[in-house]
């Protein structure tokens, strides 16, 4: 099993494993299916993160969403702390934390704590969207002027970066404030601090974050799984805007991809139809638990809903594992992505786990051995 080592000390650039053309990673929304609980979903996330580590996936991210019954990932930092206690090697991160929802100092403290828990393997992915609807965003941000959070994103990012690096100028009003755990501990008498700090990624589904990530020389993660039409334009903009930095000397782009491999193509189709019904309900203001395939089969889709799910499912890579691998390889070639981050939407936890195992086998990813409970 060939391994092409390209990972830098910053942990940004991954390594290709087996016959995969680029590193493969996992995005977990901690989905809660009908008839199941958030406790069940979080237990599945532990099992999946350990499977990912055992099978050679590069990183494992969780996303921030709010007021969605079918998604239990409202607090990425808390979930990542739990996963850090159950893994030892795999990179863990946010895909992402929605920066306008939080004070930059709070994020710096949370991820400084995570870095202390899991030194050298924490990623800080940041987005500018609220990760929810307007009223919920207003409740999170304590303001009705929601556009201000997105408009102020570059300034919030600069502030967060200074807290992480502990390098506000002496004249700055925050110069005597320190994010702890953090660099100040290395400069205190007798202090010892890890040289690592979580690398920042910018996330996006349009050109704004692509351009900003490029201009700052940061790695960029694009949400292909729900904005496929914008993928290539955004990646082109990122690469055109890229300026070398202390973080990267060349662009590094990751894309999120919806993918589900099953032993039978019909079963894969049944599962993605249930996930599509979940999206229909979410888009029409009726969010709920992820339905079962049986619920989806019994549901009478309107013409408009049928058009929506046909469009949505066209960008979900699904089928037998051979079909999934072929389409993943084609997508990587078309986009030039440096890393593929797979997210699998299915009601059944066992089927989700099986999908990742099948994909790992298809690419001959190494198996470190042993069943991890």
Buried (B, 14 or more C-beta within 10 A) or exposed (E): EEEEEEBEEBBBBBBBBBEBEBBBBBBBBBBBBBEBEBEBBBEBBBBBBBBBBBBBBBBBBBBBBBBBBBBBBBBBBBBBBBBBEBBEEBBBBBBBBBBBBBEBBBBBBBBBBBBBBBEBBBBBBBBBBBBBBEEBBBEBBEEEEBEEBBEBBEEBBEBBBBBBEBEBEEEEEEEEBBBBBBBBBEEEEEEEBBEBBBBBBBBBBBBBBBBBBBBBBBBBBBBBBEBBEBBBEBBBBBBEBBEEEEBBEEBBBBBBBBBBBBEEEEBBBBBBBBBBBBBBBBEEEEBBBBBBBEBBEEBEBEEEBEEBBEEBBEBBBBBBBEBBBBBBBEBBEEBBBBBBBBBBBBBBBEBBBBBBBBBBBBBBBEBEEEEBE
